Amino acid sequence: MKIKAFLVVLVLFTGTLFSQTLQSPSEFLGYEIGSRFTRHHRVVDYFQYVSNTLSNVKMEKYGETNEHRPLYLSYISSQENINNLGQIRKENLSQTGIVSGNATNKKAIVWLSYNVHGNEASSTEAAMLTLYELVTNKKDWLKNTIVIIDPCVNPDGRDRYVNWYNQVKSMPFNIDQNAKEHKEPWPSGRPNHYLFDLNRDWAWVTQVESAQRIKMYNKWMPHVHVDFHEQYINNPYYFAPAAEPFHEIITDWQRDFQTQIGKNHAKYFDKEDWLYFTKESFDLLYPSYGDTYPTYMGAIGMTYEQAGHGMAGLGIHTDEGEVLTLKDRAIHHMTTGLSTVEISSQNAEKLNTEFKKFFNNADLNYKSYVLKNDNEDKMNRLKALLDKHEIKYENAKKGSVKGYNYANQENEKFDTSTNDLVIHTNQPKGKMVKVLFEPNAKLADSLTYDITAWSLPYAHGINAVASTSKVASSINNGKKIINNSINKSAYAYISKWNSIDDATFLADLLKNDMVPRFTQKAFSANGKSYKEGTLIILRNDNRNKNFDSKLIKIADRNMRQLTAVSSGFSQTGADFGSPSIKPINKQKIAVISGKATSSLSFGEVWHFFETQLKYPITNINSDNFSSTDLSKYDVIILPSGNYNAVLDKSTLEKVKKWTHSGGTLIAIGNAVSSFANKDDFSLKTKVSEDKKDEKDINLTPFADRERKDVANLITGSIFKSTLDNTHPLAFGYGKEYFSLKLGGTSYEYLKDGYNVGYFDENTKNVSGYAGSKAVKNVPKSLFIGEQPMGNGSVIYMVDNPLFRAFWENGKLFVANAVFLLNSDKLK
């Protein structure tokens, strides 16, 4: 007994000694926090140092970025809790129904995420201060609280910003807003490697950082999640409660506790006379933020915004005459972080009680969502997304179901087969299912911070029905494996064309110097019908002894089912030697980047080609475009942006000459405006009758100006368009397409060209907010079109089909434009 007592005393003494000798971040780094920006690897060093020094801090690597920087979580709690971390986690998950067991957890779980936007860099500095304070001066809070800290969600973006700032800053730092150190260059440190905004990617999980983080988030399902940000320099500090609109599934408790947290923060800010505001700007609707996604998973999800951003540097003179320093910004974030842990600790039992209640989904109106499996590739992509969120799905039983049909927005019967997918809402993440699949999110206020429509059936191009009754289903049987066989007597092999997976297969063929063809006319062979766009790989085009084995290997790794045919004679339609069966040559693609482009749109194009098609592109800076030899390229893509300065008179003539010679010019989103109303380009801006009748005098009250402006906006809502799917741009699609419209500008039908996708006179918005004036301009307008120009084409993609990489059904348009237009001749 004496030995045991001695060991207890020794442990207590050693813990106290460690606490007393633990170095602060400033002592460890050799400089005061706020006097310089800390590069990511040194932040990791400090967290590892604390973890190695204190046994009640545990560090776990959960992933790696595209640029090979590590991603870590730190768990901070009492020694007893750290020793039982696995059991606490399981008990918490049992409250949700994710795992079985007795829901006895009474520990609060608080997750603090820092620096999702790389140039909002004060929060990572604050993460180190917060860690130190928790383990030295705030240990009492840890008795009933697990604190999870992600010190830097976006290390690639952070180091891009920090490295740039260190190169250009003055010594000492210059507070003049005009100084170079306050003028961050394109693309800024805000996005990740592929220039994606990671704070818009929580639900869509298109980026490696998001996928690895979501896996850990699902493992823990915290009760409170804070996403630390920075806003512009003249807005002091924003914290909860959030602004309207709140999504309808957000509970009264989630609203109330946000207010309690805000009042706790205010207590500390009031004491120091720091300025702050609440209930403005940052709403809780769009599901893919770091505050909304956790909220829809039962947590108290919040955004905290400190003045600063990439403009602030180490210090800047604000418009109000204050000097805003990095040190101040870090201390403010540390204060709200600690305040969050404090009030969560004080309410640990209540947090658990209300968290458990959240997962009762009995009151949800729709009980099941049924998705028609008309395209297995699209369905597999949707399943992969659901798997990342650990949302369960099953197969429908053969029969019929009545419900809301997404295709025509009517309640009607819907025949089901055993291949169709069913997602029920009576599962742990049923509320997230509702959010992701609801046909039209209820919008309490039109003033929102982001898009207002995102329903997955529309985004993935899958017909669906939402049923108020639970649909009969059975457990899913898993994924089909494809293994093709060599047929030496094959005249050709045939492969379908109706998904982005088919385009990835095509890209792989081209990279491996194979020559595929596609058909512009439907045909039938061996009793099977094939649609326009179908790929045909002819032995005659690929004369080498390894043709069959090479093709089979490529098809198998891309999971493409090939059909071998022994003759080029079709039963109906074009024979394989027809001029309508056109070869596809390897396309050389240039994509414009730089300050003329939206970095996000360029990132979407870059990510699409590099990670999905896996096909090479050449990135050309917009500053160098006028001097570039365009003859080296078959396709030029202009991501959304403003190219008026780039496309001056001489450069525009150069582009037209290149297009006439056979090039394909693709303009996406706002890039199309650079060609509107110009000589030789048939695109014309559509002017609404409201605009024509507007008076010069503006008598709108000042307080109403913002609401007046939204009448001219479309903030990401879904419209149904008509497609001419006999045109190569629309091969692989049906006759209708649901487009995510991101702006209020519309364009007239092309008079000289092909209106491949358009909104007819009866078009209306299917889901999301569209301003009363802007919506009148959508009918009889262009969505996607081709203007032939000499031997080439100009492609106008008015609505961005690659938006945030989550609008899956738009991606094939880009592949069609690149590979199926003007690609049959070697240039």
GURO-535938 format. One record per residue (C-alpha): chain; y negated, x negated, z. Coordinates in steps of 0.25 Angstrom, whole numbers, padded with zeros to 4 digits. Each point is the difference from the previous one (the first is absolute). Layout:
N
A,Y,X,Z
...
This chain:
827
A,0000,0000,0000
A,-0009,-0011,0003
A,0002,-0007,-0013
A,-0002,0013,-0007
A,-0013,0002,0007
A,-0005,-0014,-0003
A,0003,0002,-0015
A,-0009,0013,0001
A,-0011,-0007,0006
A,0002,-0012,-0010
A,-0001,0010,-0012
A,-0012,0007,0006
A,-0007,-0014,0003
A,0003,-0005,-0014
A,-0005,0013,-0007
A,-0013,-0002,0008
A,-0001,-0014,-0004
A,0002,0003,-0014
A,-0011,0011,0001
A,-0009,-0010,0006
A,0002,-0011,-0010
A,0001,0008,-0012
A,-0010,-0005,-0010
A,-0010,0010,-0005
A,-0002,0001,-0016
A,-0012,-0008,0001
A,0007,-0011,0008
A,0012,0000,-0009
A,-0008,0000,-0013
A,-0011,-0010,0005
A,-0011,0009,-0004
A,-0006,0013,0006
A,0005,0013,-0006
A,-0011,0004,-0009
A,-0006,-0013,-0004
A,0009,-0001,-0012
A,0011,0008,-0007
A,0014,-0004,0004
A,0010,-0002,-0012
A,0012,0008,0001
A,0010,-0011,0003
A,-0008,-0004,0013
A,0000,0015,0004
A,0015,0000,-0001
A,0000,-0014,0008
A,-0008,0007,0011
A,0010,0012,0001
A,0012,-0009,0000
A,-0006,-0009,0011
A,-0002,0012,0009
A,0014,0005,-0003
A,0006,-0013,0003
A,-0008,-0001,0013
A,0002,0014,0005
A,0013,0007,0001
A,-0006,0013,0000
A,-0006,-0002,-0014
A,0010,0001,-0011
A,-0003,-0004,-0015
A,0008,0005,-0012
A,-0001,-0004,-0015
A,0001,0013,-0008
A,-0003,-0005,-0014
A,-0008,-0009,-0010
A,-0011,0003,-0009
A,0000,-0003,-0015
A,-0007,-0013,0003
A,0011,-0004,0010
A,-0008,0002,0012
A,0008,0006,0012
A,-0002,0013,0006
A,0002,0001,0015
A,0000,0011,0011
A,-0002,-0004,0015
A,0005,0009,0011
A,-0008,-0001,0013
A,0005,0007,0013
A,0005,-0002,0014
A,0012,-0010,0002
A,0009,0012,0003
A,-0004,0008,-0012
A,0002,-0012,-0009
A,0013,-0002,0006
A,0004,0014,-0004
A,-0008,0001,-0013
A,0012,0005,-0009
A,0004,0011,0010
A,-0015,0005,0001
A,-0001,0000,-0015
A,0013,0008,-0001
A,-0004,0010,0011
A,-0013,0002,-0008
A,0007,0003,-0013
A,0009,0010,0007
A,-0013,0008,0003
A,-0002,0002,-0015
A,0015,0003,-0003
A,0001,-0012,-0009
A,0011,-0006,0009
A,0009,0008,0010
A,-0002,-0002,0015
A,-0008,0005,0012
A,-0015,0000,-0002
A,-0003,-0006,0013
A,-0011,-0010,-0004
A,-0013,0000,0008
A,-0006,-0013,-0006
A,-0012,0001,-0009
A,0002,-0008,-0013
A,-0013,-0004,-0006
A,-0001,-0007,-0014
A,-0013,-0008,-0003
A,-0001,-0004,-0015
A,-0011,-0010,-0004
A,-0006,-0005,-0013
A,0007,0009,-0010
A,-0013,-0003,-0009
A,0000,-0015,-0001
A,-0016,-0001,0000
A,-0001,0009,0013
A,0003,-0013,0007
A,-0005,0002,0014
A,0012,0009,0004
A,0010,-0012,0000
A,-0009,-0008,0008
A,0000,0012,0010
A,0015,0000,0000
A,0001,-0013,0006
A,-0011,0004,0011
A,0008,0013,0002
A,0013,-0007,0002
A,-0006,-0010,0010
A,-0007,0011,0008
A,0013,0008,0001
A,0008,-0011,0005
A,-0010,-0006,0010
A,-0009,0011,0005
A,0006,0013,-0004
A,0014,-0002,0004
A,0001,0013,0009
A,-0001,0009,-0013
A,0012,-0007,-0005
A,0009,0006,0011
A,0002,0013,-0008
A,-0005,-0004,-0014
A,0006,-0008,-0011
A,-0011,-0006,-0009
A,0003,-0004,-0014
A,-0010,-0009,-0007
A,0000,-0003,-0015
A,-0011,-0011,0000
A,-0002,0000,-0015
A,0006,0011,-0010
A,-0006,-0007,-0012
A,0001,-0015,0001
A,-0002,-0003,-0015
A,-0013,0008,0000
A,-0005,-0006,0013
A,0002,-0014,-0004
A,-0006,0003,-0014
A,-0012,0004,0007
A,0000,-0011,0011
A,0002,-0011,-0010
A,-0011,0005,-0008
A,-0010,0002,0011
A,0003,-0014,0006
A,-0003,-0006,-0014
A,-0014,0006,-0001
A,-0006,0003,0013
A,-0012,-0008,0005
A,0000,-0008,0013
A,-0004,0006,0009
A,0003,0014,-0007
A,-0011,0007,-0007
A,-0004,0014,0004
A,-0008,0003,-0012
A,0007,0011,-0008
A,-0003,-0007,-0013
A,0008,-0012,0004
A,0012,-0004,-0008
A,0009,0001,0012
A,-0003,0015,0000
A,0003,0003,-0015
A,0015,0000,-0001
A,0005,-0002,-0014
A,0010,0008,-0008
A,0011,0004,0004
A,-0004,-0002,0015
A,0009,-0002,0011
A,0002,0015,0003
A,0013,0002,-0008
A,0014,-0007,0001
A,0005,-0009,-0011
A,0002,0010,-0010
A,-0014,0006,0003
A,0005,0012,0007
A,-0007,0007,0011
A,0011,0000,0011
A,-0007,0011,0007
A,0003,0009,-0011
A,0015,-0004,-0001
A,0006,0005,0013
A,0007,0012,-0006
A,0003,-0005,-0014
A,0005,-0014,0004
A,-0002,-0007,-0013
A,-0003,-0013,0006
A,0009,-0010,0007
A,-0009,-0001,0013
A,0001,0016,0001
A,0015,0000,-0002
A,0002,-0010,0011
A,-0009,0006,0009
A,0005,0014,-0002
A,0014,-0004,0004
A,-0005,-0005,0013
A,-0009,0012,0002
A,0012,0009,-0002
A,0008,-0009,0010
A,-0010,0003,0011
A,-0008,0013,-0003
A,-0011,-0003,0010
A,-0009,0010,0007
A,-0013,-0006,-0003
A,-0004,-0008,-0013
A,-0013,-0006,-0002
A,-0005,-0006,-0013
A,-0011,-0010,0002
A,-0011,-0001,-0011
A,-0014,-0004,-0004
A,-0011,0009,-0007
A,-0013,-0004,-0005
A,-0010,-0008,0008
A,-0010,0011,0004
A,0011,0010,0005
A,0002,-0005,0015
A,0014,0004,0004
A,0009,0012,-0002
A,0011,0005,0008
A,0008,0013,0003
A,-0001,0012,-0001
A,0002,0000,-0015
A,-0008,0009,-0010
A,0004,0013,-0006
A,0008,0003,-0008
A,0013,-0001,0009
A,0013,0003,-0007
A,0005,0013,0006
A,0013,-0006,0006
A,-0009,-0009,0009
A,0003,0006,0014
A,-0011,0004,0010
A,0005,-0011,0009
A,-0002,-0010,-0011
A,-0014,0005,-0001
A,-0003,0000,0015
A,0006,-0014,0003
A,-0009,-0006,-0011
A,-0012,0006,0007
A,0005,-0005,0013
A,0002,-0014,-0006
A,-0014,0001,-0006
A,-0006,0003,0014
A,0007,-0012,0006
A,-0006,-0009,-0011
A,-0014,0006,0002
A,0001,-0003,0015
A,0001,-0015,-0003
A,-0010,0000,-0012
A,-0010,0008,0008
A,0001,-0010,0011
A,-0004,-0012,-0010
A,-0010,0009,-0007
A,0008,-0002,-0013
A,-0002,0010,-0011
A,0011,0009,-0005
A,0003,0013,-0007
A,0012,0010,-0001
A,0004,0012,-0008
A,-0006,-0005,-0013
A,0005,-0005,-0014
A,0015,-0003,0003
A,0008,0012,-0001
A,0015,0002,0002
A,0006,0006,-0013
A,0005,-0010,-0010
A,0013,-0004,0005
A,0001,-0015,-0004
A,-0010,-0006,0010
A,0003,-0008,0013
A,-0006,0012,0008
A,0006,0012,-0007
A,0014,-0005,-0003
A,0003,-0003,0015
A,-0007,0014,0003
A,0010,0007,-0009
A,0011,-0008,0007
A,-0004,0006,0014
A,-0009,-0011,0004
A,-0015,0000,0004
A,-0005,-0007,-0012
A,-0014,-0006,-0001
A,-0009,-0009,-0008
A,-0010,-0008,0007
A,-0012,-0006,-0008
A,-0009,-0011,0004
A,-0012,-0004,-0008
A,0002,-0012,-0008
A,0009,0000,-0012
A,0001,-0012,-0009
A,-0016,0000,-0001
A,-0002,-0004,0014
A,0006,-0014,0001
A,-0002,-0007,0013
A,-0013,0007,0002
A,-0010,0009,-0008
A,-0014,0006,0002
A,0002,0015,-0001
A,-0010,0010,-0006
A,-0003,0004,0014
A,-0004,-0014,0004
A,0012,-0003,0008
A,0008,-0013,-0002
A,0015,0004,-0001
A,0009,-0011,0004
A,0015,-0002,-0002
A,0001,-0002,0015
A,-0006,0013,0003
A,0009,0007,-0010
A,0012,-0006,0006
A,-0004,0004,0014
A,-0002,0014,-0004
A,0014,0001,-0006
A,0006,-0006,0012
A,-0007,0010,0009
A,0005,0012,-0008
A,0014,-0006,-0001
A,0001,-0002,0015
A,-0006,0014,0003
A,0011,0006,-0009
A,0011,-0007,0008
A,-0007,0004,0013
A,-0001,0015,-0003
A,0014,0000,-0006
A,0006,-0007,0012
A,-0008,0011,0009
A,0007,0011,-0009
A,0013,-0006,-0003
A,0008,0012,0005
A,-0008,0010,-0007
A,0000,-0008,-0013
A,0015,0000,0000
A,0001,0015,0004
A,-0009,0004,-0012
A,0006,-0010,-0009
A,0014,0007,0002
A,-0007,0013,-0003
A,-0005,-0004,-0013
A,0014,-0001,-0006
A,0003,0014,0001
A,-0002,0005,-0014
A,0004,0015,0002
A,-0013,0005,-0004
A,-0001,-0007,-0013
A,-0002,0011,-0012
A,0009,-0007,-0010
A,0014,-0003,0005
A,0005,-0007,-0013
A,-0005,-0007,-0012
A,0009,0000,-0012
A,-0002,-0010,-0011
A,0006,0002,-0014
A,0008,-0012,-0004
A,-0003,0000,-0015
A,-0003,-0015,0000
A,0009,-0009,0009
A,-0009,-0012,-0001
A,-0012,0008,0006
A,0009,0006,0010
A,0005,-0014,0005
A,-0014,-0005,0001
A,-0004,0012,0009
A,0013,-0003,0008
A,-0004,-0014,0002
A,-0014,0004,0005
A,0007,0010,0010
A,0010,-0011,0004
A,-0012,-0009,0004
A,-0006,0011,0009
A,0014,0003,0005
A,-0001,0015,-0004
A,0013,0007,-0003
A,0004,0007,-0012
A,0012,0007,-0005
A,0006,0006,-0013
A,-0002,0015,-0003
A,0012,0010,-0001
A,0001,0007,-0013
A,-0007,0013,0000
A,-0015,0005,0000
A,-0011,-0001,0009
A,-0014,0008,0001
A,-0012,-0008,0003
A,-0014,-0006,-0005
A,0003,-0006,-0014
A,-0009,-0013,-0001
A,0000,0001,-0016
A,-0007,0014,-0001
A,-0005,0002,0014
A,0008,0013,0001
A,0010,0005,0010
A,0013,0002,-0008
A,0015,-0003,0000
A,0005,-0014,-0003
A,0014,-0003,-0004
A,0006,-0012,0007
A,0012,-0009,-0003
A,0007,-0010,0009
A,-0008,-0011,-0006
A,-0013,0005,0005
A,-0007,-0006,0012
A,-0003,0008,0013
A,-0010,-0005,0011
A,0000,0009,0012
A,-0011,0000,0010
A,0010,0002,0012
A,0001,-0015,0002
A,-0007,-0010,0009
A,-0011,-0003,-0011
A,-0001,0014,-0004
A,-0015,0000,0001
A,-0001,-0012,-0009
A,0009,0007,-0010
A,-0010,0012,0000
A,-0012,-0009,-0002
A,0006,-0008,-0011
A,0006,0012,-0007
A,-0009,0011,0002
A,-0005,0006,-0013
A,-0015,0001,0005
A,-0005,-0006,0012
A,-0009,0009,0008
A,-0014,-0005,0000
A,-0009,0004,0011
A,-0012,-0008,-0005
A,-0003,-0005,-0014
A,-0007,-0012,0005
A,0012,-0010,0001
A,0002,-0015,-0001
A,0010,-0001,-0010
A,0009,0008,-0010
A,0004,0014,0004
A,0013,0002,-0008
A,0012,-0009,0000
A,0013,0010,0000
A,0012,-0009,-0004
A,0006,0010,-0010
A,-0013,-0001,-0008
A,-0001,-0015,0002
A,0014,-0003,-0005
A,0001,0011,-0011
A,0011,0008,0006
A,0001,0015,0000
A,0001,0006,0014
A,0000,0012,0008
A,-0004,0002,0015
A,0008,0010,0007
A,-0003,0007,0013
A,0015,0002,0002
A,0009,-0012,0003
A,0007,-0003,-0013
A,0015,-0002,0000
A,0004,-0015,-0002
A,0010,-0011,0003
A,0000,-0015,0003
A,-0005,-0009,-0011
A,0012,-0008,-0007
A,-0008,-0012,-0003
A,-0005,-0008,-0012
A,0008,-0001,-0013
A,0004,-0013,-0005
A,-0001,-0004,-0015
A,0009,-0010,-0007
A,-0001,0000,-0015
A,0011,-0005,-0009
A,0000,-0010,-0012
A,0003,0007,-0013
A,0001,-0010,-0011
A,0001,0010,-0011
A,-0013,0007,0004
A,-0011,0001,-0011
A,-0010,0002,0011
A,-0002,0004,0015
A,-0008,0011,0004
A,-0008,0002,0013
A,-0009,0011,0005
A,-0015,0000,0001
A,-0006,0009,0011
A,-0003,-0009,0012
A,-0007,-0012,0005
A,0014,-0006,0002
A,0002,0001,-0015
A,-0013,-0008,-0002
A,0005,-0011,0010
A,0013,-0001,-0008
A,-0008,-0001,-0013
A,-0009,-0011,0006
A,0013,-0008,0004
A,0005,0001,-0014
A,-0013,-0005,-0006
A,-0001,-0011,0010
A,0014,-0004,-0004
A,-0003,-0001,-0015
A,0007,0013,-0004
A,-0006,0009,-0010
A,0002,0015,0004
A,-0005,0012,-0009
A,-0005,0013,0004
A,0001,0013,-0007
A,-0012,0009,-0004
A,0009,0011,-0004
A,0011,0007,0008
A,0014,-0002,-0005
A,0014,0003,0004
A,0012,-0009,-0001
A,0015,0001,0004
A,-0003,0015,0005
A,-0012,-0004,0009
A,-0015,0002,-0002
A,-0010,-0010,0002
A,-0015,0002,0002
A,-0012,-0007,-0005
A,-0002,-0014,0006
A,0015,-0002,0002
A,0003,-0015,-0001
A,0009,-0005,-0011
A,0005,-0015,0001
A,0006,-0003,-0014
A,0010,-0011,-0002
A,-0007,-0003,-0013
A,-0013,-0004,0007
A,0007,-0009,0010
A,0009,-0008,-0008
A,0007,-0010,0010
A,0014,-0001,0006
A,-0005,0003,0014
A,-0007,0013,-0004
A,0010,0010,0007
A,0002,-0008,0013
A,-0015,-0003,0001
A,-0004,0014,-0002
A,0010,0006,0010
A,-0004,-0010,0010
A,-0015,0004,-0001
A,0004,0015,0000
A,0009,-0001,0012
A,-0011,-0007,0009
A,-0010,0011,-0004
A,0010,0011,0003
A,-0001,0005,-0015
A,0011,0008,-0006
A,0003,-0004,-0014
A,0007,0008,-0011
A,0007,-0008,-0011
A,0000,0006,-0014
A,0008,-0005,-0012
A,-0009,0004,-0011
A,-0015,0001,-0003
A,0002,0014,-0007
A,-0006,0011,0009
A,0006,0014,0000
A,-0014,0005,0001
A,-0014,-0006,-0001
A,-0003,-0014,-0004
A,0010,-0011,-0003
A,-0001,-0013,0006
A,-0006,-0007,-0012
A,-0011,0011,-0001
A,-0015,-0004,0000
A,0000,0009,0013
A,0009,-0010,0007
A,-0010,-0010,0003
A,0002,-0014,0006
A,-0007,-0004,0013
A,-0005,-0015,0000
A,-0003,-0008,0012
A,-0014,0004,0004
A,-0011,-0010,0004
A,-0008,0007,0010
A,-0014,-0004,0006
A,-0006,0007,0012
A,-0015,-0001,0004
A,-0003,-0004,0014
A,-0013,-0005,0007
A,-0013,0007,0004
A,0000,0010,-0011
A,0013,0006,0005
A,0004,0008,0012
A,0008,-0010,0008
A,0009,0012,0004
A,0003,0004,-0014
A,0002,-0014,-0005
A,0010,-0001,0012
A,0007,0012,-0004
A,0002,-0005,-0014
A,0004,-0014,0004
A,0010,0006,0011
A,0006,0009,-0011
A,0003,-0010,-0010
A,0004,-0011,0010
A,0009,0008,0010
A,0004,0012,-0008
A,0001,-0003,-0015
A,0002,-0015,0004
A,-0007,-0003,-0013
A,-0010,-0012,-0002
A,-0015,0003,-0002
A,-0012,-0009,-0001
A,-0011,0002,0010
A,-0014,-0003,-0007
A,-0013,0000,0008
A,-0010,0010,-0005
A,-0010,-0012,0000
A,0008,-0007,-0011
A,0004,0012,-0008
A,-0011,-0002,-0011
A,0005,-0014,-0003
A,0015,0003,0000
A,0008,-0001,-0012
A,0005,0014,-0001
A,0010,-0002,-0011
A,0009,-0006,0010
A,0003,0014,0006
A,0006,0012,-0005
A,-0005,0009,0011
A,-0012,0000,0008
A,-0001,0008,0013
A,-0014,0003,0007
A,0003,0005,0014
A,-0010,0010,0006
A,-0014,-0007,0001
A,-0013,-0001,-0007
A,0000,-0008,-0012
A,-0014,0003,-0006
A,-0004,-0015,0003
A,0013,-0006,-0006
A,0000,0009,-0012
A,-0013,-0004,-0006
A,-0003,0002,-0015
A,0007,-0012,-0005
A,0012,0001,0009
A,0002,0014,-0003
A,0000,-0003,-0015
A,0010,-0011,0003
A,0009,0010,0008
A,-0001,0010,-0012
A,0004,-0011,-0010
A,0012,-0003,0009
A,0004,0014,0001
A,-0001,0002,-0015
A,0010,-0011,-0002
A,0010,0007,0008
A,-0003,-0002,0015
A,0002,0011,0010
A,-0012,0001,0010
A,0003,0008,0012
A,-0012,0005,0009
A,0004,0006,0014
A,-0009,0009,0009
A,-0014,-0004,0000
A,0002,-0010,-0011
A,0000,0011,-0010
A,-0015,0003,0002
A,-0003,-0014,-0006
A,0004,0006,-0014
A,-0005,0014,0002
A,-0011,0005,-0010
A,0000,-0014,-0007
A,0001,-0002,-0015
A,0014,0000,-0006
A,0006,0005,0013
A,0004,0015,0000
A,-0001,0002,0015
A,-0012,0009,0004
A,-0004,0004,0014
A,0001,0014,0003
A,-0013,0006,0006
A,0002,0013,0008
A,-0009,0012,-0001
A,-0005,-0002,0014
A,-0005,-0014,-0004
A,-0007,0005,-0012
A,-0007,0011,0009
A,-0004,-0008,0012
A,-0015,-0001,0003
A,-0007,-0013,0003
A,-0005,0005,0014
A,0010,-0001,0011
A,-0002,0010,0011
A,0013,-0003,0007
A,-0003,-0002,0015
A,0002,-0014,0005
A,0011,0004,0010
A,0008,0007,-0012
A,-0001,-0012,-0010
A,0014,-0005,0003
A,0007,0013,-0002
A,-0008,0003,-0013
A,0005,-0013,-0005
A,0014,0003,0002
A,-0001,0012,-0009
A,0000,-0011,-0012
A,0012,-0007,0005
A,0015,0000,-0001
A,0006,-0008,0012
A,0014,-0002,-0005
A,0005,0014,-0004
A,0012,0004,-0009
A,-0002,0007,-0013
A,0010,0005,-0010
A,-0001,-0006,-0014
A,0007,0002,-0013
A,0007,-0011,-0007
A,0003,-0002,-0015
A,0013,-0007,0003
A,0003,-0002,-0015
A,-0010,-0011,0001
A,0005,-0014,0005
A,-0010,0000,0011
A,0007,0011,0006
A,0015,-0003,-0003
A,0009,0002,0012
A,-0009,0012,0005
A,0001,0015,-0001
A,-0011,0009,-0005
A,-0007,0000,0013
A,-0006,-0011,0010
A,-0006,0001,0013
A,-0012,-0010,0000
A,-0007,-0005,0013
A,-0015,0001,-0004
A,-0008,-0010,0008
A,-0014,0004,-0005
A,-0010,0010,-0006
A,-0002,-0006,-0013
A,0007,0007,-0012
A,0001,-0003,-0015
A,0001,0009,-0012
A,0012,0001,-0009
A,0001,-0012,-0010
A,-0005,0005,-0014
A,0005,-0013,-0006
A,0014,-0003,0006
A,0011,0006,0008
A,-0002,0008,0013
A,0013,-0003,0006
A,-0003,0005,0014
A,-0011,0011,0002
A,-0004,0011,0009
A,-0001,0013,-0007
A,-0009,0011,0002
A,0008,0006,0011
A,0001,-0012,0008
A,-0002,0001,0015
A,0002,-0009,0012
A,0014,0001,0005
A,-0002,-0007,0013
A,-0012,-0007,0008
A,-0015,0001,0000
A,-0008,0001,-0013
A,-0015,0003,0000
A,-0005,0013,-0005
A,-0008,-0006,-0011
A,0010,-0012,-0003
A,0012,0010,-0002
A,-0008,0008,-0011
A,0000,-0013,-0008
A,0015,-0003,0000
A,0005,0011,-0010
A,0000,-0004,-0014
A,-0001,-0015,0003
A,0008,-0012,-0002
A,0010,-0007,0009
A,0007,-0010,-0009
A,-0002,-0003,-0015
A,0001,-0010,-0011
A,-0010,-0003,-0010
A,0006,-0008,-0012
A,-0009,-0011,-0005
A,0004,-0007,-0012
A,0014,-0005,0003
A,-0002,0001,0015
A,-0004,0010,0010
A,-0009,0003,0012
A,0007,0007,0011
A,-0009,0008,0010
A,0007,0003,0013
A,-0011,0008,0007
A,0008,0002,0013
A,0006,-0012,0006
A,0016,0001,-0002
A,0002,-0012,0009
A,-0008,0005,0012
A,0004,-0008,0012
A,0014,-0002,-0006
A,0005,0013,0006
A,-0003,0010,-0011
A,0014,-0003,-0006
A,-0001,0010,-0011
A,-0012,-0007,-0007
A,0006,-0014,-0002
A,0008,0003,-0013
A,-0013,0003,-0007
A,-0004,-0014,0002
A,0014,-0005,-0005
A,-0001,0009,-0012
A,-0014,-0005,-0004
A,0005,-0015,0002
A,0013,0000,-0007
A,0001,0012,-0009
A,-0013,-0001,-0007
A,-0003,-0010,-0011
A,0011,-0009,0005
A,0009,0002,-0013
A,-0006,-0012,-0007
A,-0001,-0014,0003
A,-0014,-0005,0001
